[in-house]
Amino acid sequence: MRTRSEANRLITTIVVVVTMGALAFGYDTGVIAGALPFMQLPIAQGGLGLTPLTEGLVTSALVLGAAFGSLVCGMMADRFGRRDSLMALSVLFVIGAIGTAQAPSVAVMIAMRAVLGFAVGGASALVPMFISEMAPAGRRGRLVSQNEMMIVTGQLVAYTLNAGLAHFSESPSIWRTMLMIAAVPAVLLGVGLFFVPRSPRWLASQGRTDEARHVLELIRSTDQQVRHEMGAIYTAVDDDAEQIGWHQAFREVWVRRLLLLGIGLGFATQFTGVNAFMYFTPIILRQTGLGTEAALIATIGDGLVAVGATFAGIWMIGRFPRRVTLLGGLGGVVLAHLGLGATLLLLKGSAVESYVALGFILLALLFIQMMVSPLYWLLMSELFPMRARGVLTGLSVSSQWIFNATVAFLFPIFLHAIGPGTFFVFATINVLSFCFVARFLPETKGFSLEKLEAHLREHFSPDTAASEEPVDPAPLRIDRQADVT
């Protein structure tokens, strides 16, 4: 049996390796903002001659590929395991990075962006799931939230490298270098996974209980922890004797309600407007009279705030209930949208309009990245039962990517049609999201995954869900002191 410090180091190593997938996720979603201006140049000048139509296709190919990838990889994870599925995704990340960097035509670029999107979507579903199944219950919230930290770090790295490469290089083909860099975290992910054990919960679900016990002996520091956790896993495996397909997930009422909750949380997260700000902040600020270069620099500010807010969010997750944190974040987002809409409506043409608008954009991102987005990925890793975790996570995350694409498509249309009213629409939607979370999301903090499954089964079963109030997890939670390593 390992000492506590040895177990902690191994868990930390596992999280660092696995979240290379999240870093690749963030970089690939952020790098396109800097590459597109160069790709618009004619082919003779080093670009791809993108038109507004093909620019939209190149941008959206990744998002649509991600929706498909998260769905398929959820099912792959249940059949082939979390680690091995991530290994396959690392290969796709490398193929997509090289393919986009070397693309000779728009058609090849769109195809390779779709490949990258498949890998991004798969990573978005599998990375938090894998971490949650390796982490002790007392540390699960903080460790899973490292996923969100690496996503926003990847976006910040992309924004910063885009600006630096564009400033110091005189080559119009510099966009190919921007895209090629995405292969670096992919290679680190693939190589690192050879040194990472498989999920003990997945091993047990496949009847490989001796291997599952061996993995727990590596990542837990006492025999008592291993015995306690193996007992809970045995019970869950006995209860969930067979893996179910995605069409079967709809047959059990409590599982169906969990799936609808997961989809609803994806809607709430994306309609905070997080990606409207990450994609379109320069466009918003240019409407206030800010210059193009200053608006692009402001995008780096988005990335810095996102990283700082995620650090704060990881701290909060360890100290506050999930529901309270998420509701507080949605309430803050409502206020930020109202403030931004009022600024663009009432201060139009004034000298301070750009700065006040930027302030409200950064305030919105602060609440989203500190109290909404980390909670979403954490909840996706812990809400669903073991026998259908990959399938249900894949369905929920796939829906989230579709909502992402919807916001990205509709936002510029609404901004052109109704201007500041766009942000009042967002505020209204977030009020509805607040009510949804308050009504349907139970508290999940403090449970082991197996105890949480039993709690959620009871909470969402037809005979109890209608009348049940949010339950204090204290009576059902495991001994946190025994489980924190």
N, C-alpha and C positions, 0 to 999 in steps of 0.2 A: 504493500500500500504506500502511496506517495505521501509526502508531507504536505501540509496546507500550502506552503509557498510553491512547491513543485506543481501541485494541482492547479494553483492560480496561474502559474506561468504557462502551463499547457493550455488552459482555457483561453488566456490572452492570445497565445500564438494562434489557436484555432480561429478566434474572432478576427484577428488581423488578416490571416490568409483568406478567409471566406469573404470578408468585406472588400477584398480586391475586386470582387464582382460588382459591389455597389459603387466603388470608385470608377470602374469602367462604365457603369450605368450613368453616373453623373457626368463624366467627361463626354460621353457620346451624345448626351442630350444637350450639353452646353456648347460644344465645339462648333456646331453648325451655324451659330449666330455670327461667328467671326469668319467662317469659311464662305458663307453665301455671297458677300460682296465681291469676292474674287472669282467665284464660280459664275457670276453674271457676265464676266468679260467674255468676248468672243473666243472661240477655240484657237484662233490664230494668235491671240494675245495671252494664252495660257489658261483661259477659263473653260467653261462648258457652254457658254452662250445661253444661260438660263433665262427663260421668260417668266413673267408672273405665274403662269400656269405650272410650268415645270419646277419653279422654285417651291410652290406649294406641294407638289408631288414629292419632291426630294425631302422636304421637311416632314410631311405627314407619313411617309413610308415607314419611318422608324416607329412612330406611335402606333400605327396599325399593325406593324410586325410585332410590336411589344404586346398588344392585346392578344394576338394569336399565340405568341411564345409563352406568356404566362399561363394560358389555358392548357396548352399541350404539355408544358414542363411540369405543371401540377400533377398530371396523370403519370408522367415519366417518373417523378419523384416517388410516388407510391409503389411503382413497379420495380424500378432499378435502384432506388435509394437516392438520398439527397446529395451525398458527396459525388457519386459517379455521374449523376445528372449535371452537377456543376462542372465537372471535368469536361463533359461534352460541350457545355456552353462556353468554356474558355476557348475551345478550338473555334467555335463559331465567332467569338469576339475577335480572334486573330484574323480569321478569314474576312470578316466584315471590315476590319480596320485596313487591311492591305487592299481589299477590293475597292473600297471607297477612295483610298489614296491614289490608286492606280487607274481609276475608272476612265476609259477613253471617251465615253459618251454618256448622255443623260440617262439612257435606258439602263446601262450597267450601273450607274450611280444609284438609281432608284432601287434596283434589285439588291445591290449590296447594302444599302441603307435598310432595306427590309430584313436582310439577314442579321444586321446589327440589332435591329429592333426585336427580332425573335430572341436574341441573346439577352438584351436588356430586359425584356418582359420576363423571361425565364429567371434571370437573376433577381428581379424584383419580388418574385414569388418564393424562390428557394432560399435565398440568403437569410432572411429573418426566420423562416421556418427551421432551418438547420441550426442556427444559433440558439433558438428557443429550446430545441430538443437536447442540446448539449449543456446548456447553462443550468446551474442550481436555481431553484425557485426564487431565493432571496436576491439574486443578482440578475435575473432574467430581464427585467425592465431596462436596466442600464446597458447590459450587453447587447440586447437586440437593437437598442437605440443607436448603437455604433453604426448600424446600417445606414440610418438617415444622415449621420455625421459624414460618412464617407460619400454619400450621394452629393451632398451640398459641397463637400470639399472637392469632389471631381468637377462640379460645375464651376467653382471658383478657380481651380487650376486651368480649366478650359478658357474662361474669360481672360485670365491673366496672361496665359501663353498666347492667346489670340492677339491681344493688344501688343505684347512684346514682339512677337514674330512679325506682325504687320508693320510695327514702327521701325524695326532694325533691318528688315529684309526689303530689298528692292525688287525681288522676283515676284511676278504676278502669279506664279505657281506655288506660292508659299502655303496656299490652302491644302495642298497635298501633304505637306509636313504636319500641319495641324491635325489632319485626320489620321496620319500614320502613328502619331504618338499614342493613340488609343490602344495600340497593340501592347504597350508596356504593362499596364495593370492586368491585361488578359493573360500574358505570359506568366506573370507573378502568381496569378490565381491558379493556372493549370499546374505549374511546378509545385507550388506550395501544397496543393491538395494531396499530393502523394505522401505527405508527412502528416496528414490529418486523419484521425479514425472516423469510421462511419457512425451515424447516429445510433445510440443504443436503443432508442425506442423503435426505430425502423427495423433494426436487427431482430428485436424481440417479436415484432409483428410478422416477421418472416420465419419464426420458429428458431432463430439462431440465438438462443438465450445465453449460451456460454460465451459467445462473442460479445453480446450486450453487457454481460457482467464484467468481462475483461475491460471493455471501454470505460465503464463506470469506475472501475478500480484505478484507471489512469487519471480520471478527471474529478474524482472525489477524494477527500483526505482521510476518511475514517470508514471502518467496516460497517458501523452503524448506518451511515449515510447510504452506503451501497445496498445493504439489506433492506432499508426502508424504501429506497427508490425502486429496487428490483421488485419488491412486494407490490408496490403501486402499479408498476408496469405489467406484472403478471396479471393482476386483477383487470387492468384495462384491456390487455390482450385477450383474456378469457371473455370479457364482455363484448369486445369487438373482434370476434373470431375471424371475420371475413372482410377483406377490403371491398369497398363498393365503388361502382362506376358513377360518373357524374349524373347520368339519367336516373340512377337509383337514389341519389341524394334527395330527390324531391318526394320520396315516398314516406319518410318519417317526418311528422309535423315539426318536432323540435329541431331537427337538422335543417329542414326547409326554412324555418324561422331564423336560424343562425345564418344561413346563406343570404337571406334577404337583409339581415342586419349588416353583414359584410358588404353587400352591394350598396346599401344605403350609406355606410361609412365612407365608401369610395366616392360616392356622389358628394357628400358633405365636404370631403377633403379637397376635391378638385374644384368645386364651386366656391371655395374661399377665394378663388382667383389667383392661386399661387403661380400657376404657369402663365396666366395672362400677364402677370408682372415680370416673371423671369424671361418671357419671350418678347414682350412688347413695351417694356419700360421706356426705351428710347423713343418709340412712336408717341407714347403719352406725353413725354417731356418736350418733344419737338412741337407739339400742339400748343405748349405754353410759351413758345418762343425761344427755348433753349437750343443752342447750336448742336449740330450733329456730333462733333467730337466730344463735347461736354456730356451729351446724352449717352454716348457709348461708355464714357468713364463712369457714369452713374450706374451702369449695369454691373461694373465691378463692385460698386457699393452694395448692390443687391446680394452679390455673392458673399461679401464680407459679413453683412448682417445675417444672412442665412447660416453661415458657419458659427458665428457668435451665439445666435439664438439657439442653435441646436446644442451647443455646449450647455447653455442654461437649461434647455429642455431635458437633457440627460440628468442633470442635477435634480430637477423637479420630479422626474419620474420616480426616483428613489425615495421621495419624501411625501408625495401627495397622491391621493386616489386618482385612478385613471379618469373616471367620469368628471370629477371636479376640474381636473386639468383641461380636458377636452372642451367642457362647457365654457370655462374661462377663456380659452383661446377663441372659440367661436364668437363669444360676446365681444372680445377685443377686435375681431375682424369686422364685425358689424359696425362698430364705432369708426374704424379706420376707413371703411368704404363710404360711410356717411360724410366723414370729414373730407375725403378726396373729392367726392361729388360736389360738396358745397364749395370747396376751394375753386374748382374749375368753373363753377357756375357764378360765384359771387366775386371772385378776384380776377376774372378774365381781363387780361391786358395790363394788370398791375405789375410793378417791378418785383414783387415778392411771390408772384404766382408759382413760378417754377420751383422755388425752394420749399414753399409750403406743400406743394403737390408731392415733391420728392420725399418730404418728411412723412406724409401720410402713407406713401407707398412703402417706405422702409418700416413704418409702424405696423402696417398690415403684414409684411413679411416677418417681422419680429414675432407677432402672435402666431402666425401660421407655422413657422419653423421651430418655434419654442414649445407650442402647446397643442398643435393639431397634427402636423405631418409625422413627428416621431411617435405619437400615440396611435396613428393609423397603422403604421408598419408593425408596431408592437402588438396591437390587437389582431392583426392578420396572422401573426405567428402563434397566437395562443387561443383563439376563439374556437377552433374547429376540432372535432373528435379525431383520434388517431387513425381510425380505419378509413377516414375520408379527408384527412388533413390536406393532402396534396391536391385532390380534386377540388375541394371547396375553396382552398386558398387560391388555386388557379382561376376558378370562376370569378371570385370576388376581385382579384387583382386585374384580371382581364377586363372586367366591367369598369374598374377605375381608369384603365388606359383608354377605354372608349369615351369616358367622361372627359378625360384629358384632351382627346382629339376634338370633342364637341366644343369645349371652352376655347381651344386654340382656333377653331374654325369660326365660331360665332363672335368672339370678342372684337376683332377689327370691324366686322359688319355692324355690330351694335354701336361701337365707338363712332363710326362714321355717320350712322343714322340718328342716334339720339344723344351723342356727346356725353356730357356729365351724367345724364340719366342712366348710363350704363352702370355706374357704381351704386346708384340707388337700387337698381335691379339686383345687383350682387348682394347688397345689404338685406334686401327682402328675402332672397333665397337663403342667406345665412341665418336669418331669424327662424325660418322653417327648419333648417338643419339643427339649430339649437334645440328646438322643440322635439325633433326626432330623437336626438341623442338623450335628452332628458327623459323621454318616455320609454325608450326601448333598450338602452345600453345598461346592462348590469355591471357592477364593480367586479374586476378580475384581479386586482392587485393582491398578492400574498398567497395565492394558491399554487400548489404544484400543478403541472398540466393535467395529471390524472384526477386530482381533487376538483380542479376547475371544470373538467368535462362532466363530472357527476353533478356539480352545482348548476351548470348551464342546462344539462338534461332536465333537471327538476324545474329550473326557472322557466324554460320555454315549452315544457310539456303542456298539452291542451288543458289539463285539469288544474294547473297552477299558474300558468303564464298570465291569465287575465287578471288575477287578483293579487299576485305577488308583488310586494314592495321591494325596492333594492335591499339586498341582504348584506349584513355586515359579514365579511369573509372570515372574521376571527374564529368562529366556532369550527370552521371547516379547514382552515389553513394548516399547513404542516408546521412543524417546529422550525421557525426561521433560523434560530441560532444553530441548530444542528445541520441546517442545509446550506448556510453561507460558508463558502470556502475561499 
